[in-house]
């Protein structure tokens, strides 16, 4: 089956839902194989590559980014409320635990905060197993 996953976004010009480049894009092998065979059907409309890919996938595979809301949660987008000095904010968001990617991590402090979060999560898991 065709998988086209990422963080969904919409292009205002042609109303196409596509996977935004920042958090990343996942395509299944089957989707890639079919796209490669029909790549000549895709036109370069002068958009960013993520929008062009979204248009191509939509036209050829009839698929939109993250075909369901459940898949979209695997692409976790940080905002000011989610990433603060208080790492406990992340613990409260269940979608953070199933994230494949986290975006954006643009500041050094974000990297340290995320590292601390995962270390604490790992320690908590080990502690729970030993008791």
ZADO-1210 file (C-alpha; in nm, 4 decimals, padded with zeros to 6 digits):
<atoms>
<atom x="00.0000" y="00.0000" z="00.0000" code="UNK" pos="1"/>
<atom x="00.1038" y="00.3591" z="-00.0491" code="UNK" pos="2"/>
<atom x="00.2234" y="00.5498" z="00.2532" code="UNK" pos="3"/>
<atom x="00.2819" y="00.9243" z="00.2380" code="UNK" pos="4"/>
<atom x="00.3302" y="01.0517" z="00.5905" code="UNK" pos="5"/>
<atom x="00.4481" y="01.3732" z="00.7463" code="UNK" pos="6"/>
<atom x="00.3197" y="01.6854" z="00.9084" code="UNK" pos="7"/>
<atom x="00.0252" y="01.7952" z="00.6918" code="UNK" pos="8"/>
<atom x="00.0168" y="02.1444" z="00.5515" code="UNK" pos="9"/>
<atom x="-00.1942" y="02.3140" z="00.2866" code="UNK" pos="10"/>
<atom x="-00.0846" y="02.5264" z="-00.0075" code="UNK" pos="11"/>
<atom x="-00.3106" y="02.8303" z="-00.0387" code="UNK" pos="12"/>
<atom x="-00.2600" y="02.8591" z="-00.4146" code="UNK" pos="13"/>
<atom x="-00.3873" y="02.5223" z="-00.5287" code="UNK" pos="14"/>
<atom x="-00.5456" y="02.3781" z="-00.2128" code="UNK" pos="15"/>
<atom x="-00.3165" y="02.0740" z="-00.2026" code="UNK" pos="16"/>
<atom x="-00.2467" y="01.8993" z="00.1248" code="UNK" pos="17"/>
<atom x="00.1196" y="01.8023" z="00.1380" code="UNK" pos="18"/>
<atom x="00.3781" y="01.6927" z="00.3948" code="UNK" pos="19"/>
<atom x="00.5829" y="01.9912" z="00.5123" code="UNK" pos="20"/>
<atom x="00.9575" y="01.9553" z="00.4634" code="UNK" pos="21"/>
<atom x="01.0669" y="02.0589" z="00.8133" code="UNK" pos="22"/>
<atom x="00.9501" y="01.7615" z="01.0195" code="UNK" pos="23"/>
<atom x="01.0301" y="01.5177" z="00.7392" code="UNK" pos="24"/>
<atom x="00.8455" y="01.3031" z="00.4857" code="UNK" pos="25"/>
<atom x="00.8008" y="00.9268" z="00.4773" code="UNK" pos="26"/>
<atom x="00.7115" y="00.7407" z="00.1578" code="UNK" pos="27"/>
<atom x="00.6626" y="00.3661" z="00.1348" code="UNK" pos="28"/>
<atom x="00.8625" y="00.1595" z="-00.1096" code="UNK" pos="29"/>
<atom x="00.5461" y="00.0929" z="-00.3113" code="UNK" pos="30"/>
<atom x="00.4722" y="00.4653" z="-00.3336" code="UNK" pos="31"/>
<atom x="00.8260" y="00.5432" z="-00.4470" code="UNK" pos="32"/>
<atom x="00.8251" y="00.2663" z="-00.7075" code="UNK" pos="33"/>
<atom x="00.5016" y="00.3900" z="-00.8630" code="UNK" pos="34"/>
<atom x="00.6130" y="00.7547" z="-00.8499" code="UNK" pos="35"/>
<atom x="00.9417" y="00.6751" z="-01.0257" code="UNK" pos="36"/>
<atom x="00.7580" y="00.4959" z="-01.3062" code="UNK" pos="37"/>
<atom x="00.5244" y="00.7922" z="-01.3600" code="UNK" pos="38"/>
<atom x="00.7559" y="01.0797" z="-01.2709" code="UNK" pos="39"/>
<atom x="00.7218" y="01.2303" z="-01.6191" code="UNK" pos="40"/>
<atom x="00.3571" y="01.3054" z="-01.5306" code="UNK" pos="41"/>
<atom x="00.4692" y="01.5429" z="-01.2543" code="UNK" pos="42"/>
<atom x="00.5141" y="01.9057" z="-01.3544" code="UNK" pos="43"/>
<atom x="00.7489" y="02.1543" z="-01.1950" code="UNK" pos="44"/>
<atom x="00.5216" y="02.4412" z="-01.0974" code="UNK" pos="45"/>
<atom x="00.7962" y="02.6390" z="-00.9273" code="UNK" pos="46"/>
<atom x="00.6971" y="02.5522" z="-00.5706" code="UNK" pos="47"/>
<atom x="00.9177" y="02.4198" z="-00.2914" code="UNK" pos="48"/>
<atom x="01.0055" y="02.0525" z="-00.3292" code="UNK" pos="49"/>
<atom x="00.7652" y="01.9444" z="-00.0548" code="UNK" pos="50"/>
<atom x="00.4701" y="02.1097" z="-00.2292" code="UNK" pos="51"/>
<atom x="00.5755" y="01.9656" z="-00.5676" code="UNK" pos="52"/>
<atom x="00.6011" y="01.6191" z="-00.4126" code="UNK" pos="53"/>
<atom x="00.2578" y="01.6616" z="-00.2533" code="UNK" pos="54"/>
<atom x="00.1026" y="01.7608" z="-00.5863" code="UNK" pos="55"/>
<atom x="00.2695" y="01.4656" z="-00.7601" code="UNK" pos="56"/>
<atom x="00.1661" y="01.2146" z="-00.4919" code="UNK" pos="57"/>
<atom x="-00.1873" y="01.3512" z="-00.4933" code="UNK" pos="58"/>
<atom x="-00.2195" y="01.3327" z="-00.8734" code="UNK" pos="59"/>
<atom x="-00.0485" y="00.9964" z="-00.9285" code="UNK" pos="60"/>
<atom x="-00.1253" y="00.8008" z="-00.6118" code="UNK" pos="61"/>
<atom x="-00.4400" y="00.9859" z="-00.5097" code="UNK" pos="62"/>
<atom x="-00.2927" y="01.0167" z="-00.1588" code="UNK" pos="63"/>
<atom x="-00.2727" y="01.3078" z="00.0792" code="UNK" pos="64"/>
<atom x="-00.0208" y="01.3608" z="00.3534" code="UNK" pos="65"/>
<atom x="-00.0886" y="01.1535" z="00.6654" code="UNK" pos="66"/>
<atom x="-00.3993" y="00.9834" z="00.5312" code="UNK" pos="67"/>
<atom x="-00.5499" y="00.9940" z="00.8805" code="UNK" pos="68"/>
<atom x="-00.5221" y="01.2106" z="01.1886" code="UNK" pos="69"/>
<atom x="-00.3512" y="00.9282" z="01.3776" code="UNK" pos="70"/>
<atom x="-00.0481" y="00.9363" z="01.1474" code="UNK" pos="71"/>
<atom x="-00.0039" y="01.3115" z="01.1818" code="UNK" pos="72"/>
<atom x="00.0722" y="01.2720" z="01.5516" code="UNK" pos="73"/>
<atom x="00.3960" y="01.0903" z="01.4676" code="UNK" pos="74"/>
<atom x="00.5366" y="01.4222" z="01.3467" code="UNK" pos="75"/>
<atom x="00.5568" y="01.6313" z="01.6603" code="UNK" pos="76"/>
<atom x="00.5885" y="02.0051" z="01.6067" code="UNK" pos="77"/>
<atom x="00.7243" y="02.1987" z="01.8992" code="UNK" pos="78"/>
<atom x="00.5911" y="02.5377" z="01.9889" code="UNK" pos="79"/>
<atom x="00.6634" y="02.7811" z="02.2694" code="UNK" pos="80"/>
<atom x="00.4125" y="02.6165" z="02.4985" code="UNK" pos="81"/>
<atom x="00.5480" y="02.2675" z="02.4429" code="UNK" pos="82"/>
<atom x="00.9168" y="02.3431" z="02.4709" code="UNK" pos="83"/>
<atom x="00.9927" y="02.5578" z="02.7687" code="UNK" pos="84"/>
<atom x="01.2407" y="02.5314" z="03.0505" code="UNK" pos="85"/>
<atom x="00.9854" y="02.3084" z="03.2236" code="UNK" pos="86"/>
<atom x="01.0318" y="01.9680" z="03.0618" code="UNK" pos="87"/>
<atom x="00.7192" y="01.8434" z="03.2409" code="UNK" pos="88"/>
<atom x="00.5144" y="02.0065" z="02.9629" code="UNK" pos="89"/>
<atom x="00.6343" y="01.7290" z="02.7293" code="UNK" pos="90"/>
<atom x="00.5375" y="01.4563" z="02.9762" code="UNK" pos="91"/>
<atom x="00.1776" y="01.5795" z="02.9635" code="UNK" pos="92"/>
<atom x="00.1418" y="01.5408" z="02.5869" code="UNK" pos="93"/>
<atom x="00.0753" y="01.1770" z="02.4868" code="UNK" pos="94"/>
<atom x="00.1521" y="01.2466" z="02.1193" code="UNK" pos="95"/>
<atom x="00.5114" y="01.3245" z="02.2159" code="UNK" pos="96"/>
<atom x="00.5699" y="00.9620" z="02.3183" code="UNK" pos="97"/>
<atom x="00.4788" y="00.8247" z="01.9747" code="UNK" pos="98"/>
<atom x="00.6619" y="01.0890" z="01.7708" code="UNK" pos="99"/>
<atom x="00.8957" y="00.9782" z="01.4946" code="UNK" pos="100"/>
<atom x="01.0337" y="01.3280" z="01.4458" code="UNK" pos="101"/>
<atom x="01.0381" y="01.6421" z="01.6552" code="UNK" pos="102"/>
<atom x="01.0535" y="01.9779" z="01.4816" code="UNK" pos="103"/>
<atom x="01.1935" y="02.2396" z="01.5086" code="UNK" pos="104"/>
<atom x="01.4916" y="02.1850" z="01.7298" code="UNK" pos="105"/>
<atom x="01.6553" y="02.5137" z="01.6461" code="UNK" pos="106"/>
<atom x="01.8217" y="02.6161" z="01.9693" code="UNK" pos="107"/>
<atom x="02.0925" y="02.4533" z="02.1727" code="UNK" pos="108"/>
<atom x="01.8674" y="02.4701" z="02.4788" code="UNK" pos="109"/>
<atom x="01.6036" y="02.2660" z="02.2947" code="UNK" pos="110"/>
<atom x="01.8559" y="01.9902" z="02.2309" code="UNK" pos="111"/>
<atom x="01.9519" y="01.9775" z="02.5985" code="UNK" pos="112"/>
<atom x="01.5891" y="01.9832" z="02.7098" code="UNK" pos="113"/>
<atom x="01.5003" y="01.6966" z="02.4748" code="UNK" pos="114"/>
<atom x="01.8070" y="01.4993" z="02.5821" code="UNK" pos="115"/>
<atom x="01.7077" y="01.5452" z="02.9466" code="UNK" pos="116"/>
<atom x="01.3514" y="01.4392" z="02.8694" code="UNK" pos="117"/>
<atom x="01.4576" y="01.1143" z="02.7001" code="UNK" pos="118"/>
<atom x="01.7100" y="01.0341" z="02.9721" code="UNK" pos="119"/>
<atom x="01.4418" y="01.0847" z="03.2395" code="UNK" pos="120"/>
<atom x="01.1990" y="00.8704" z="03.0387" code="UNK" pos="121"/>
<atom x="01.4620" y="00.5957" z="03.0128" code="UNK" pos="122"/>
<atom x="01.5413" y="00.6148" z="03.3851" code="UNK" pos="123"/>
<atom x="01.1714" y="00.6028" z="03.4697" code="UNK" pos="124"/>
<atom x="01.1285" y="00.2916" z="03.2515" code="UNK" pos="125"/>
<atom x="01.4239" y="00.1139" z="03.4105" code="UNK" pos="126"/>
<atom x="01.3043" y="00.2068" z="03.7591" code="UNK" pos="127"/>
<atom x="00.9548" y="00.0727" z="03.6886" code="UNK" pos="128"/>
<atom x="01.0973" y="-00.2588" z="03.5635" code="UNK" pos="129"/>
<atom x="01.3092" y="-00.3129" z="03.8735" code="UNK" pos="130"/>
<atom x="01.0222" y="-00.2682" z="04.1213" code="UNK" pos="131"/>
</atoms>
